[in-house]
């Protein structure tokens, strides 16, 4: 109790303010009774009683003010201590809302801020750990192959060629991961500039089909292109849409068995938004994986990859006021990119799709 009543600068101000209000009220009453109304002008007992009563009221006000001021000061001290822990990187200690009285709304807001900071800190640590792991794997692999090439003098030309081919694959993986990490850092920092313009999704889909045609052929997968009879125009950044299409096609060809048909479909959705769908006839994605497929560094299988592509694609789509959704069942998976329609888009629904094999 003695600690709770210990005066502080904040509590002292509250107590003095309370006493000041009390004394001011007594002074007003005294002036009104004695000088204005004249009821106690000639009565010394009335004057004395008013002064005594005022002093008693001031004393009670002082005690009550000190008590509640000490409570308020204690609540503020708890908030200060918690804020100091957050500043030191400790996000675990929360403030009991019931213990801060009138400061409960502030305590709730502080606890919510603390929870979000803890989530961000955990995500940051996980991101660094995953990035370090993804970078370490190809680097160690490259170091091992370089050491073998230096120490083994009797390697056949075929073995050396296989080593070089594997090293080239690891370098490509390292390069792609570096570019993905740079894109993520720009997205997180808000430094990636978007230039919205009218973009023909059919044109970009045809470019991507020509680009991935040789890889699809090597994979033994027919790559089909289905476009509407009329241009499907979206309001988006051309280069970022092209990047998203590449990510979706790369994902389809990486995570589906050889010989799996992959299709790119461009049309307008029932809500008349511009729509591009990359689908395949692979094994499908389990429901438990679909909920996490767009998380950073999450991979649903062991086919390789860093797990950053889809995370980047969905964040790019959101920056362009669009979205990416997944639909999957047995022997079918589709990723649907939806973007705002462009001003040059025909408001009528698209005609039946035409199938083209690039």
C-alpha positions as CSV (number, residue, x, y, z in Angstrom):
1,X,0.0,0.0,0.0
2,X,2.9,2.4,0.9
3,X,4.4,1.7,-2.6
4,X,1.1,2.4,-4.3
5,X,0.8,5.8,-2.5
6,X,4.3,6.8,-3.2
7,X,4.1,10.2,-4.9
8,X,5.3,10.7,-8.5
9,X,5.4,13.7,-10.7
10,X,2.4,12.5,-12.7
11,X,0.4,11.5,-9.6
12,X,1.4,14.7,-7.8
13,X,0.0,16.8,-10.7
14,X,-3.3,14.9,-10.6
15,X,-3.6,15.3,-6.8
16,X,-2.8,19.0,-6.9
17,X,-5.3,19.5,-9.6
18,X,-7.9,17.8,-7.5
19,X,-7.2,19.9,-4.4
20,X,-7.1,23.0,-6.6
21,X,-10.6,22.3,-7.9
22,X,-11.9,21.6,-4.4
23,X,-10.4,24.8,-3.0
24,X,-11.7,26.8,-6.0
25,X,-15.2,25.4,-5.4
26,X,-15.0,26.4,-1.7
27,X,-13.8,29.9,-2.6
28,X,-16.7,30.3,-5.1
29,X,-19.2,29.2,-2.4
30,X,-17.7,31.5,0.2
31,X,-17.7,34.5,-2.1
32,X,-21.3,33.8,-3.2
33,X,-22.6,33.3,0.4
34,X,-20.7,36.1,2.0
35,X,-20.3,38.8,-0.6
36,X,-22.9,38.3,-3.3
37,X,-26.1,36.9,-1.7
38,X,-25.2,38.5,1.7
39,X,-26.7,35.5,3.6
40,X,-23.6,35.2,5.8
41,X,-22.2,38.7,5.6
42,X,-22.7,39.4,9.3
43,X,-22.5,35.9,10.7
44,X,-18.9,34.9,11.7
45,X,-20.0,31.3,12.5
46,X,-21.3,30.8,8.9
47,X,-18.0,32.1,7.6
48,X,-16.0,29.8,9.9
49,X,-18.1,26.8,9.0
50,X,-17.6,27.4,5.4
51,X,-13.9,27.6,5.8
52,X,-13.6,24.5,8.1
53,X,-15.8,22.5,5.7
54,X,-13.7,23.6,2.8
55,X,-10.5,22.6,4.5
56,X,-12.0,19.2,5.4
57,X,-13.2,18.7,1.8
58,X,-9.7,19.7,0.5
59,X,-8.1,17.2,2.8
60,X,-10.4,14.4,1.7
61,X,-9.9,15.4,-1.9
62,X,-6.1,15.4,-1.4
63,X,-6.1,11.8,0.0
64,X,-8.5,10.5,-2.7
65,X,-6.6,12.3,-5.4
66,X,-3.3,10.9,-4.2
67,X,-4.7,7.4,-4.1
68,X,-6.2,7.4,-7.6
69,X,-3.3,9.4,-9.0
70,X,-1.0,6.7,-7.7
71,X,-3.1,4.0,-9.4
72,X,-3.0,5.9,-12.7
73,X,0.7,6.5,-12.3
74,X,1.2,2.8,-11.7
75,X,-0.7,1.9,-14.8
76,X,1.4,4.3,-16.8
77,X,4.6,2.8,-15.3
78,X,3.4,-0.7,-16.4
79,X,2.8,0.6,-20.0
80,X,6.3,2.3,-19.9
81,X,7.9,-1.0,-18.8
82,X,6.2,-3.0,-21.5
83,X,7.1,-0.4,-24.1
84,X,10.7,-0.6,-22.9
85,X,10.7,-4.4,-23.3
86,X,9.3,-4.1,-26.8
87,X,12.0,-1.6,-27.7
88,X,14.5,-4.2,-26.5
89,X,13.0,-6.8,-28.7
90,X,10.9,-8.7,-26.1
91,X,7.4,-9.2,-27.6
92,X,6.2,-11.9,-25.1
93,X,5.1,-9.9,-22.1
94,X,1.6,-8.5,-22.5
95,X,-0.3,-6.1,-20.3
96,X,-3.2,-7.4,-18.3
97,X,-6.1,-5.2,-19.4
98,X,-7.9,-5.5,-16.1
99,X,-5.0,-4.0,-14.2
100,X,-4.8,-0.7,-16.0
101,X,-8.3,0.7,-15.3
102,X,-9.2,3.7,-17.5
103,X,-6.2,3.0,-19.6
104,X,-7.6,-0.4,-20.7
105,X,-8.3,0.8,-24.4
106,X,-4.7,1.9,-24.6
107,X,-3.5,-1.4,-23.2
108,X,-5.6,-3.3,-25.7
109,X,-4.1,-1.3,-28.5
110,X,-0.6,-1.8,-27.1
111,X,-1.1,-5.5,-26.8
112,X,-2.4,-5.7,-30.4
113,X,0.6,-3.7,-31.6
114,X,2.9,-6.1,-29.6
115,X,1.2,-9.1,-31.2
116,X,1.7,-7.8,-34.7
117,X,5.3,-6.9,-34.0
118,X,5.9,-10.4,-32.7
119,X,4.4,-11.9,-35.9
120,X,6.6,-9.6,-38.1
121,X,9.7,-10.5,-36.0
122,X,8.9,-14.2,-36.3
123,X,8.4,-13.8,-40.1
124,X,11.6,-11.9,-40.4
125,X,13.6,-14.6,-38.6
126,X,12.0,-17.4,-40.6
127,X,12.6,-15.5,-43.8
128,X,16.3,-15.1,-43.0
129,X,16.6,-18.7,-41.9
130,X,14.9,-20.0,-45.1
131,X,16.8,-17.6,-47.4
132,X,20.1,-18.7,-45.8
133,X,19.2,-22.4,-46.2
134,X,18.2,-21.9,-49.9
135,X,21.4,-20.0,-50.6
136,X,23.6,-22.4,-48.7
137,X,22.4,-25.5,-50.6
138,X,23.5,-24.5,-54.1
139,X,26.7,-22.9,-52.8
140,X,27.8,-26.0,-50.9
141,X,26.9,-28.1,-54.0
142,X,29.0,-25.9,-56.3
143,X,31.9,-26.0,-53.8
144,X,31.8,-29.8,-53.8
145,X,31.8,-30.1,-57.6
146,X,34.7,-27.6,-57.9
147,X,36.7,-29.6,-55.4
148,X,36.0,-32.9,-57.3
149,X,37.1,-31.3,-60.6
150,X,40.3,-30.0,-59.0
151,X,41.2,-33.3,-57.2
152,X,40.0,-35.9,-59.7
153,X,42.4,-36.1,-62.7
154,X,41.0,-39.3,-64.2
155,X,37.4,-38.1,-64.8
156,X,36.1,-39.0,-68.2
157,X,34.8,-36.3,-70.6
158,X,31.2,-37.6,-70.0
159,X,31.7,-37.2,-66.2
160,X,33.1,-33.8,-66.5
161,X,30.3,-32.7,-68.8
162,X,27.8,-34.1,-66.3
163,X,29.5,-32.1,-63.5
164,X,29.4,-28.9,-65.6
165,X,25.8,-29.5,-66.4
166,X,24.9,-29.9,-62.7
167,X,26.9,-26.9,-61.8
168,X,25.2,-24.8,-64.4
169,X,21.8,-25.9,-63.0
170,X,22.9,-24.8,-59.5
171,X,24.1,-21.5,-60.8
172,X,20.8,-20.9,-62.5
173,X,19.0,-21.8,-59.3
174,X,21.2,-19.4,-57.3
175,X,20.6,-16.6,-59.9
176,X,16.9,-17.1,-59.8
177,X,16.8,-17.2,-56.0
178,X,18.8,-13.9,-55.9
179,X,16.4,-12.2,-58.3
180,X,13.4,-13.5,-56.3
181,X,14.9,-12.2,-53.0
182,X,15.6,-8.8,-54.7
183,X,12.0,-8.7,-55.9
184,X,10.7,-9.5,-52.4
185,X,12.8,-6.9,-50.8
186,X,11.5,-4.3,-53.2
187,X,7.9,-5.4,-52.6
188,X,8.4,-5.2,-48.8
189,X,10.0,-1.8,-49.0
190,X,7.4,-0.5,-51.4
191,X,10.1,0.4,-53.9
192,X,8.7,-1.5,-56.8
193,X,7.0,1.0,-59.2
194,X,3.9,-0.1,-61.1
195,X,3.0,1.5,-64.4
196,X,-0.7,0.7,-65.1
197,X,-1.6,0.6,-68.7
198,X,-3.8,-1.2,-71.1
199,X,-2.3,-4.7,-71.5
200,X,-3.5,-7.3,-74.0
201,X,-3.4,-10.6,-72.0
202,X,-3.7,-12.7,-75.1
203,X,-0.6,-11.1,-76.6
204,X,1.4,-11.7,-73.4
205,X,0.2,-15.3,-73.3
206,X,1.3,-15.9,-76.9
207,X,4.8,-14.5,-76.1
208,X,5.1,-16.7,-73.0
209,X,3.9,-19.8,-75.0
210,X,6.7,-19.2,-77.5
211,X,9.2,-18.7,-74.8
212,X,8.3,-21.8,-72.9
213,X,7.6,-23.9,-76.0
214,X,11.1,-25.6,-76.1
215,X,11.0,-26.3,-72.4
216,X,7.6,-27.8,-72.6
217,X,8.7,-29.9,-75.6
218,X,11.7,-31.2,-73.6
219,X,9.3,-32.0,-70.8
220,X,7.1,-33.9,-73.1
221,X,4.2,-31.7,-72.2
222,X,1.8,-30.3,-74.9
223,X,1.5,-26.5,-74.3
224,X,-1.9,-25.3,-75.4
225,X,-3.0,-21.7,-75.8
226,X,-6.6,-20.7,-75.6
227,X,-7.6,-17.1,-76.3
228,X,-10.9,-15.3,-76.8
229,X,-11.8,-14.0,-80.3
230,X,-11.6,-10.4,-79.1
231,X,-8.7,-8.9,-77.2
232,X,-8.8,-9.2,-73.4
233,X,-7.4,-5.9,-72.1
234,X,-6.4,-5.5,-68.5
235,X,-5.2,-2.4,-66.6
236,X,-1.9,-3.5,-65.2
237,X,1.9,-3.2,-65.5
238,X,3.0,-5.1,-68.6
239,X,6.3,-6.3,-67.3
240,X,4.8,-7.5,-64.0
241,X,2.0,-9.4,-65.8
242,X,4.6,-11.0,-68.0
243,X,6.6,-11.9,-64.9
244,X,3.5,-13.5,-63.3
245,X,2.8,-15.6,-66.4
246,X,6.3,-16.8,-66.4
247,X,6.1,-17.8,-62.8
248,X,2.8,-19.7,-63.3
249,X,4.2,-21.5,-66.4
250,X,7.4,-22.4,-64.6
251,X,5.5,-23.7,-61.7
252,X,3.3,-25.9,-63.9
253,X,6.2,-27.4,-65.8
254,X,8.3,-27.9,-62.6
255,X,5.8,-29.5,-60.4
256,X,3.9,-31.7,-62.8
257,X,5.0,-35.1,-64.2
258,X,6.5,-35.4,-67.7
259,X,3.9,-35.6,-70.4
260,X,1.4,-33.5,-68.5
261,X,-0.7,-31.2,-70.6
262,X,-0.4,-27.5,-69.7
263,X,-2.8,-24.9,-71.0
264,X,-2.9,-21.1,-70.9
265,X,-6.4,-19.7,-71.2
266,X,-7.3,-16.0,-71.7
267,X,-10.8,-14.7,-71.3
268,X,-13.1,-12.4,-69.4
269,X,-14.5,-13.6,-66.1
270,X,-18.2,-13.5,-65.4
271,X,-17.5,-10.3,-63.5
272,X,-16.0,-9.0,-66.7
273,X,-12.5,-8.7,-65.2
274,X,-9.5,-9.7,-67.4
275,X,-8.6,-13.4,-66.7
276,X,-5.6,-15.6,-67.4
277,X,-5.6,-19.2,-66.3
278,X,-2.6,-21.6,-66.3
279,X,-3.9,-25.2,-65.8
280,X,-2.4,-28.6,-66.0
281,X,-3.6,-32.2,-65.7
282,X,-1.1,-33.3,-63.1
283,X,-1.8,-35.1,-59.9
284,X,-3.5,-32.1,-58.2
285,X,-2.7,-30.3,-55.0
286,X,-4.0,-31.5,-51.7
287,X,-6.4,-29.3,-49.8
288,X,-4.0,-28.9,-46.9
289,X,-1.3,-27.6,-49.2
290,X,-3.6,-25.2,-51.1
291,X,-4.0,-23.0,-48.0
292,X,-0.3,-22.4,-47.8
293,X,0.7,-22.5,-51.5
294,X,1.2,-18.8,-51.7
295,X,3.4,-18.5,-48.5
296,X,7.0,-17.6,-48.9
297,X,9.5,-20.5,-49.1
298,X,6.7,-23.1,-48.9
299,X,7.0,-26.0,-51.3
300,X,4.3,-28.6,-51.4
301,X,6.6,-31.3,-52.9
302,X,10.2,-32.2,-53.4
303,X,10.4,-31.1,-57.1
304,X,12.8,-28.3,-56.2
305,X,12.4,-24.6,-56.2
306,X,12.7,-22.0,-53.5
307,X,9.0,-21.6,-52.9
308,X,9.1,-17.8,-53.7
309,X,7.6,-17.7,-57.2
310,X,3.9,-18.0,-56.2
311,X,4.4,-15.6,-53.3
312,X,5.9,-13.0,-55.6
313,X,3.2,-13.6,-58.2
314,X,0.3,-13.1,-55.7
315,X,1.9,-9.9,-54.2
316,X,2.5,-8.5,-57.7
317,X,-1.2,-9.2,-58.6
318,X,-2.4,-7.5,-55.4
319,X,-0.3,-4.4,-56.1
320,X,-2.1,-4.2,-59.5
321,X,-5.5,-4.5,-57.7
322,X,-5.8,-8.1,-58.9
323,X,-5.7,-11.6,-57.4
324,X,-4.5,-15.1,-58.0
325,X,-6.6,-18.0,-57.0
326,X,-6.0,-21.8,-57.0
327,X,-8.4,-24.5,-58.0
328,X,-7.3,-28.1,-57.8
329,X,-8.8,-31.6,-57.8
330,X,-7.6,-35.0,-58.8
331,X,-5.8,-34.8,-62.2
332,X,-6.4,-31.0,-62.5
333,X,-4.9,-27.8,-61.1
334,X,-5.5,-24.2,-62.3
335,X,-4.1,-20.9,-61.2
336,X,-6.3,-18.0,-62.2
337,X,-5.0,-14.4,-62.5
338,X,-7.7,-11.8,-62.4
339,X,-6.9,-8.1,-63.2
340,X,-9.1,-5.0,-63.6
341,X,-10.4,-4.6,-67.1
342,X,-8.8,-2.0,-69.3
343,X,-10.7,0.9,-70.8
344,X,-10.3,-0.5,-74.3
345,X,-11.9,-3.8,-73.3
346,X,-15.1,-4.9,-75.0
347,X,-17.8,-4.9,-72.3
348,X,-19.5,-7.9,-73.9
349,X,-18.5,-11.4,-72.7
350,X,-15.9,-13.2,-74.8
351,X,-16.8,-15.7,-77.5
352,X,-16.0,-19.4,-77.2
353,X,-12.3,-20.1,-76.9
354,X,-10.2,-21.1,-79.8
355,X,-7.5,-23.8,-79.1
356,X,-4.1,-23.1,-80.5
357,X,-1.0,-25.2,-80.1
358,X,2.1,-23.0,-80.3
